Amino acid sequence: MIDCGEGTQVQLRRNKVHFGKIDHVFISHLHGDHVFGLPGLISSFGLLGRTKDLHIYGIADLEAVLLPVINYFSRELPFKVVFHHIDPYEPSIIFEDSVVEVSVFPVEHRIPTVGFLFREQPKDRKINKEICDFYGVPLRVLPKLKKGEDFIRDEGEIIANEKLTFPAPPPLSYAFCTDTRPNGSIIEAVKGVDLLYHEATFMGAQEELACKTFHSTARQAAQVALDAGVKQLLVGHFSSRYRDLSPLLAEAREVFPNTRIAKEGTVFDA
């Protein structure tokens, strides 16, 4: 989960997200709308009987702020809260397993803030069962074929992997970039991703205000997407002054047509 503002638990239940599936929480920065929901969520995890560790990634101040609250209100949690400190000024990989790699990159806000980049690990090739049966490939060899190895028959004939398998689907990538003014380093960090979420707090008419408050306009978010060559852009984090979001979407689409609004509960395919 990325960030945890007030109302997170309500949205999780509304969208039928099982609490037990959340093992890693990534916090971009320490403004209340991105972190105030975390103490309550941790408390709820304890009441629900969670036993597996919860990993939280953020700047060192997050642990300093959150730990006293946990110790006061949830001092007998049946699980460990494991803090992982992020350097907000240096790009780095902060998590990796067999499925995904997560890295951070600095963005430009009033306080130390990071964006997150999620990249799927390369996937295995797919077995072409019909061709494998034709060449008599034994079951024990299939895992090696998935990793790209050729098949050597008993008589020494080499069957190229490309004959026996289909290409693996390309790994997907997602970048999360919120509470920032646009800058060139962000463009480099998110270059070519399949799906970019970028804040669009204001419309172009408020560009001066956006700059003053370290935020972006819808047009600026779209320009980042265009310059970075991403495939799809999601815009969000809108100022409450905008009751109708369609003008922000229209403004972004003038620059980057493949833009969509990140509305609560909407599911997007990369």
C-alpha beads as a LAMMPS data file, in Angstrom:
LAMMPS data file: protein, C-alpha beads

270 atoms
269 bonds

1 atom types
1 bond types

-500.0 500.0 xlo xhi
-500.0 500.0 ylo yhi
-500.0 500.0 zlo zhi

Masses

1 110.0

Atoms # bond

1 1 1 0.000 0.000 0.000
2 1 1 1.234 3.494 -0.835
3 1 1 0.483 6.216 1.738
4 1 1 -2.213 5.962 4.382
5 1 1 -4.353 9.031 4.931
6 1 1 -7.466 9.338 7.051
7 1 1 -10.295 7.162 5.766
8 1 1 -7.988 4.449 4.440
9 1 1 -9.742 1.703 6.394
10 1 1 -13.129 2.832 5.088
11 1 1 -11.882 2.702 1.499
12 1 1 -10.250 -0.693 1.999
13 1 1 -13.519 -2.150 3.229
14 1 1 -15.571 -0.373 0.597
15 1 1 -13.383 -1.816 -2.138
16 1 1 -13.204 -5.273 -0.498
17 1 1 -9.422 -5.249 -0.009
18 1 1 -8.527 -7.912 2.558
19 1 1 -6.506 -6.371 5.405
20 1 1 -4.405 -9.524 5.661
21 1 1 -2.980 -8.962 2.167
22 1 1 -1.192 -5.762 3.225
23 1 1 2.358 -6.600 4.294
24 1 1 4.258 -3.516 3.078
25 1 1 3.294 0.157 3.459
26 1 1 5.249 2.823 1.575
27 1 1 4.961 6.390 2.908
28 1 1 5.971 9.188 0.544
29 1 1 6.215 11.966 3.143
30 1 1 4.993 13.122 6.536
31 1 1 2.038 15.337 5.715
32 1 1 -1.147 14.335 7.484
33 1 1 -3.177 13.472 4.402
34 1 1 -0.587 10.802 3.593
35 1 1 0.013 9.290 7.030
36 1 1 -2.712 10.046 9.599
37 1 1 -4.533 6.782 8.867
38 1 1 -1.545 4.606 9.721
39 1 1 -1.869 4.432 13.551
40 1 1 -5.511 3.390 13.266
41 1 1 -4.757 0.806 10.604
42 1 1 -2.021 -0.738 12.740
43 1 1 -4.390 -0.855 15.709
44 1 1 -7.065 -2.555 13.596
45 1 1 -4.530 -5.133 12.400
46 1 1 -3.892 -5.996 16.043
47 1 1 -7.588 -6.287 16.886
48 1 1 -8.066 -8.585 13.881
49 1 1 -5.397 -10.944 15.230
50 1 1 -2.660 -10.318 12.714
51 1 1 0.551 -12.212 13.517
52 1 1 2.846 -11.651 10.510
53 1 1 5.210 -8.682 10.456
54 1 1 4.131 -5.362 8.934
55 1 1 6.891 -3.560 7.024
56 1 1 6.745 0.235 6.813
57 1 1 9.027 2.246 4.524
58 1 1 9.579 5.966 5.089
59 1 1 12.079 8.573 6.233
60 1 1 13.594 8.055 9.694
61 1 1 11.257 10.651 11.237
62 1 1 8.298 8.366 10.496
63 1 1 9.495 5.838 13.064
64 1 1 10.227 8.612 15.565
65 1 1 6.697 9.987 15.165
66 1 1 4.779 6.721 14.902
67 1 1 6.492 4.510 17.463
68 1 1 5.356 6.468 20.566
69 1 1 1.762 6.373 19.264
70 1 1 1.961 2.616 18.718
71 1 1 3.527 2.067 22.140
72 1 1 0.829 4.130 23.836
73 1 1 -2.298 2.891 22.053
74 1 1 -1.239 -0.549 20.753
75 1 1 1.482 -1.692 23.145
76 1 1 0.575 -5.391 22.980
77 1 1 0.391 -5.959 19.247
78 1 1 0.540 -9.647 18.245
79 1 1 2.877 -8.764 15.344
80 1 1 6.023 -6.737 14.744
81 1 1 6.068 -3.366 13.018
82 1 1 9.347 -3.259 11.097
83 1 1 10.539 0.168 9.990
84 1 1 12.755 0.583 6.924
85 1 1 14.357 4.022 6.654
86 1 1 14.441 5.780 3.277
87 1 1 17.009 8.361 2.244
88 1 1 14.752 10.964 0.560
89 1 1 17.603 12.498 -1.405
90 1 1 19.118 9.470 -3.135
91 1 1 17.460 7.060 -5.609
92 1 1 17.700 3.504 -4.317
93 1 1 16.073 0.073 -4.306
94 1 1 14.240 -0.390 -1.004
95 1 1 12.532 -3.748 -1.510
96 1 1 12.896 -6.742 -3.789
97 1 1 11.453 -10.242 -3.945
98 1 1 10.742 -12.774 -6.680
99 1 1 7.750 -10.754 -7.920
100 1 1 8.591 -7.060 -7.746
101 1 1 11.359 -4.518 -7.226
102 1 1 10.526 -1.240 -5.462
103 1 1 12.744 1.813 -5.712
104 1 1 12.475 5.420 -4.557
105 1 1 13.465 8.708 -6.116
106 1 1 13.401 12.249 -4.681
107 1 1 10.684 14.692 -5.674
108 1 1 10.370 18.419 -4.967
109 1 1 8.033 19.303 -2.098
110 1 1 8.081 21.457 1.035
111 1 1 9.417 18.620 3.169
112 1 1 11.490 15.502 2.310
113 1 1 9.333 13.500 -0.117
114 1 1 9.884 10.553 -2.412
115 1 1 8.201 8.929 -5.359
116 1 1 7.986 5.163 -5.766
117 1 1 8.694 2.973 -8.764
118 1 1 7.389 -0.595 -8.896
119 1 1 8.798 -2.957 -11.510
120 1 1 7.746 -6.547 -12.004
121 1 1 10.590 -9.024 -12.091
122 1 1 11.170 -10.714 -15.472
123 1 1 8.678 -13.531 -15.967
124 1 1 9.262 -17.103 -17.114
125 1 1 8.712 -18.127 -20.708
126 1 1 5.524 -20.074 -21.456
127 1 1 5.662 -23.744 -22.411
128 1 1 4.401 -24.736 -25.860
129 1 1 2.940 -28.082 -24.802
130 1 1 2.178 -29.324 -28.286
131 1 1 5.747 -28.845 -29.536
132 1 1 7.255 -30.179 -26.307
133 1 1 5.194 -33.338 -26.668
134 1 1 6.336 -33.666 -30.281
135 1 1 10.007 -33.612 -29.229
136 1 1 9.395 -35.809 -26.185
137 1 1 10.504 -33.244 -23.631
138 1 1 10.342 -34.828 -20.140
139 1 1 8.531 -32.998 -17.344
140 1 1 11.739 -32.531 -15.342
141 1 1 13.135 -30.315 -18.111
142 1 1 10.207 -27.877 -18.232
143 1 1 11.454 -25.598 -15.418
144 1 1 14.728 -25.110 -17.319
145 1 1 12.841 -24.324 -20.526
146 1 1 10.882 -21.645 -18.679
147 1 1 14.191 -20.023 -17.745
148 1 1 15.284 -19.950 -21.393
149 1 1 17.511 -23.026 -21.667
150 1 1 17.618 -25.164 -24.822
151 1 1 16.649 -28.848 -24.747
152 1 1 19.293 -31.468 -25.553
153 1 1 17.860 -34.788 -26.651
154 1 1 19.499 -38.101 -25.665
155 1 1 21.121 -38.425 -29.092
156 1 1 22.699 -34.971 -28.695
157 1 1 20.326 -32.949 -30.898
158 1 1 19.787 -29.419 -29.550
159 1 1 16.248 -28.054 -29.766
160 1 1 16.245 -24.266 -29.481
161 1 1 14.247 -22.848 -26.616
162 1 1 12.336 -20.576 -29.017
163 1 1 10.778 -23.655 -30.631
164 1 1 9.564 -25.066 -27.331
165 1 1 8.288 -21.969 -25.572
166 1 1 6.425 -18.736 -26.076
167 1 1 7.952 -15.383 -25.052
168 1 1 7.261 -14.291 -21.495
169 1 1 4.829 -11.397 -21.106
170 1 1 6.782 -8.169 -20.615
171 1 1 7.103 -7.082 -16.966
172 1 1 4.924 -4.118 -16.031
173 1 1 5.969 -0.953 -14.217
174 1 1 4.086 1.622 -12.129
175 1 1 5.336 4.950 -10.784
176 1 1 3.723 6.929 -7.975
177 1 1 4.584 10.607 -7.885
178 1 1 2.649 12.858 -5.541
179 1 1 3.075 16.229 -3.820
180 1 1 5.766 17.697 -6.033
181 1 1 6.681 20.431 -8.399
182 1 1 7.716 19.095 -11.824
183 1 1 11.447 18.739 -12.442
184 1 1 13.761 16.929 -14.797
185 1 1 14.927 14.305 -12.319
186 1 1 11.377 12.956 -12.020
187 1 1 11.176 12.578 -15.793
188 1 1 14.329 10.464 -15.759
189 1 1 13.103 8.370 -12.828
190 1 1 9.776 7.388 -14.434
191 1 1 10.946 7.150 -18.054
192 1 1 9.009 4.582 -20.070
193 1 1 6.806 3.202 -17.280
194 1 1 3.544 1.529 -18.203
195 1 1 1.469 3.519 -15.722
196 1 1 2.313 6.818 -14.021
197 1 1 0.291 8.329 -11.200
198 1 1 1.148 12.017 -10.904
199 1 1 -0.443 14.650 -8.736
200 1 1 -2.398 17.410 -10.489
201 1 1 -3.493 19.604 -7.606
202 1 1 -4.351 22.677 -9.696
203 1 1 -5.339 23.762 -13.181
204 1 1 -3.006 25.790 -15.365
205 1 1 -4.555 29.103 -14.301
206 1 1 -3.186 28.456 -10.802
207 1 1 0.347 27.591 -11.942
208 1 1 1.879 30.308 -9.759
209 1 1 0.043 28.957 -6.708
210 1 1 1.086 25.429 -7.614
211 1 1 4.732 26.489 -7.725
212 1 1 4.445 28.377 -4.438
213 1 1 2.926 25.363 -2.653
214 1 1 5.248 22.832 -4.318
215 1 1 2.499 21.178 -6.338
216 1 1 1.783 20.581 -10.039
217 1 1 -0.951 21.546 -12.461
218 1 1 -2.756 19.037 -14.648
219 1 1 -0.898 20.385 -17.663
220 1 1 2.468 20.017 -15.937
221 1 1 1.685 16.430 -14.915
222 1 1 0.811 15.657 -18.528
223 1 1 4.045 17.240 -19.731
224 1 1 6.010 14.992 -17.355
225 1 1 4.207 11.971 -18.824
226 1 1 4.913 13.140 -22.369
227 1 1 8.586 13.904 -21.756
228 1 1 9.083 10.602 -19.909
229 1 1 7.437 8.567 -22.654
230 1 1 5.080 6.735 -20.307
231 1 1 2.214 4.686 -21.699
232 1 1 -0.632 5.888 -19.496
233 1 1 -1.095 8.736 -16.999
234 1 1 -3.355 8.853 -13.949
235 1 1 -3.888 12.242 -12.353
236 1 1 -5.111 12.825 -8.811
237 1 1 -4.570 14.720 -5.526
238 1 1 -6.894 17.507 -6.691
239 1 1 -7.562 20.666 -4.729
240 1 1 -10.958 20.625 -2.999
241 1 1 -11.836 23.805 -4.907
242 1 1 -12.624 21.660 -7.960
243 1 1 -16.053 20.060 -7.707
244 1 1 -15.993 19.103 -11.373
245 1 1 -12.823 17.262 -12.373
246 1 1 -13.512 17.146 -16.087
247 1 1 -11.684 20.451 -16.817
248 1 1 -8.517 19.082 -15.189
249 1 1 -8.776 15.937 -17.289
250 1 1 -9.351 17.978 -20.445
251 1 1 -6.341 20.177 -19.691
252 1 1 -4.071 17.158 -19.187
253 1 1 -5.341 15.440 -22.331
254 1 1 -4.434 18.459 -24.446
255 1 1 -0.806 17.528 -23.742
256 1 1 -1.032 13.781 -23.095
257 1 1 -4.187 12.183 -24.531
258 1 1 -3.886 8.864 -22.686
259 1 1 -4.738 10.433 -19.326
260 1 1 -7.377 9.249 -16.861
261 1 1 -8.734 10.473 -13.547
262 1 1 -7.724 8.421 -10.491
263 1 1 -11.140 8.103 -8.857
264 1 1 -11.702 6.134 -5.663
265 1 1 -12.316 2.458 -6.327
266 1 1 -11.457 2.527 -10.029
267 1 1 -9.264 -0.302 -11.314
268 1 1 -6.815 0.475 -14.128
269 1 1 -5.054 -1.957 -16.438
270 1 1 -1.513 -1.055 -17.429

Bonds

1 1 1 2
2 1 2 3
3 1 3 4
4 1 4 5
5 1 5 6
6 1 6 7
7 1 7 8
8 1 8 9
9 1 9 10
10 1 10 11
11 1 11 12
12 1 12 13
13 1 13 14
14 1 14 15
15 1 15 16
16 1 16 17
17 1 17 18
18 1 18 19
19 1 19 20
20 1 20 21
21 1 21 22
22 1 22 23
23 1 23 24
24 1 24 25
25 1 25 26
26 1 26 27
27 1 27 28
28 1 28 29
29 1 29 30
30 1 30 31
31 1 31 32
32 1 32 33
33 1 33 34
34 1 34 35
35 1 35 36
36 1 36 37
37 1 37 38
38 1 38 39
39 1 39 40
40 1 40 41
41 1 41 42
42 1 42 43
43 1 43 44
44 1 44 45
45 1 45 46
46 1 46 47
47 1 47 48
48 1 48 49
49 1 49 50
50 1 50 51
51 1 51 52
52 1 52 53
53 1 53 54
54 1 54 55
55 1 55 56
56 1 56 57
57 1 57 58
58 1 58 59
59 1 59 60
60 1 60 61
61 1 61 62
62 1 62 63
63 1 63 64
64 1 64 65
65 1 65 66
66 1 66 67
67 1 67 68
68 1 68 69
69 1 69 70
70 1 70 71
71 1 71 72
72 1 72 73
73 1 73 74
74 1 74 75
75 1 75 76
76 1 76 77
77 1 77 78
78 1 78 79
79 1 79 80
80 1 80 81
81 1 81 82
82 1 82 83
83 1 83 84
84 1 84 85
85 1 85 86
86 1 86 87
87 1 87 88
88 1 88 89
89 1 89 90
90 1 90 91
91 1 91 92
92 1 92 93
93 1 93 94
94 1 94 95
95 1 95 96
96 1 96 97
97 1 97 98
98 1 98 99
99 1 99 100
100 1 100 101
101 1 101 102
102 1 102 103
103 1 103 104
104 1 104 105
105 1 105 106
106 1 106 107
107 1 107 108
108 1 108 109
109 1 109 110
110 1 110 111
111 1 111 112
112 1 112 113
113 1 113 114
114 1 114 115
115 1 115 116
116 1 116 117
117 1 117 118
118 1 118 119
119 1 119 120
120 1 120 121
121 1 121 122
122 1 122 123
123 1 123 124
124 1 124 125
125 1 125 126
126 1 126 127
127 1 127 128
128 1 128 129
129 1 129 130
130 1 130 131
131 1 131 132
132 1 132 133
133 1 133 134
134 1 134 135
135 1 135 136
136 1 136 137
137 1 137 138
138 1 138 139
139 1 139 140
140 1 140 141
141 1 141 142
142 1 142 143
143 1 143 144
144 1 144 145
145 1 145 146
146 1 146 147
147 1 147 148
148 1 148 149
149 1 149 150
150 1 150 151
151 1 151 152
152 1 152 153
153 1 153 154
154 1 154 155
155 1 155 156
156 1 156 157
157 1 157 158
158 1 158 159
159 1 159 160
160 1 160 161
161 1 161 162
162 1 162 163
163 1 163 164
164 1 164 165
165 1 165 166
166 1 166 167
167 1 167 168
168 1 168 169
169 1 169 170
170 1 170 171
171 1 171 172
172 1 172 173
173 1 173 174
174 1 174 175
175 1 175 176
176 1 176 177
177 1 177 178
178 1 178 179
179 1 179 180
180 1 180 181
181 1 181 182
182 1 182 183
183 1 183 184
184 1 184 185
185 1 185 186
186 1 186 187
187 1 187 188
188 1 188 189
189 1 189 190
190 1 190 191
191 1 191 192
192 1 192 193
193 1 193 194
194 1 194 195
195 1 195 196
196 1 196 197
197 1 197 198
198 1 198 199
199 1 199 200
200 1 200 201
201 1 201 202
202 1 202 203
203 1 203 204
204 1 204 205
205 1 205 206
206 1 206 207
207 1 207 208
208 1 208 209
209 1 209 210
210 1 210 211
211 1 211 212
212 1 212 213
213 1 213 214
214 1 214 215
215 1 215 216
216 1 216 217
217 1 217 218
218 1 218 219
219 1 219 220
220 1 220 221
221 1 221 222
222 1 222 223
223 1 223 224
224 1 224 225
225 1 225 226
226 1 226 227
227 1 227 228
228 1 228 229
229 1 229 230
230 1 230 231
231 1 231 232
232 1 232 233
233 1 233 234
234 1 234 235
235 1 235 236
236 1 236 237
237 1 237 238
238 1 238 239
239 1 239 240
240 1 240 241
241 1 241 242
242 1 242 243
243 1 243 244
244 1 244 245
245 1 245 246
246 1 246 247
247 1 247 248
248 1 248 249
249 1 249 250
250 1 250 251
251 1 251 252
252 1 252 253
253 1 253 254
254 1 254 255
255 1 255 256
256 1 256 257
257 1 257 258
258 1 258 259
259 1 259 260
260 1 260 261
261 1 261 262
262 1 262 263
263 1 263 264
264 1 264 265
265 1 265 266
266 1 266 267
267 1 267 268
268 1 268 269
269 1 269 270
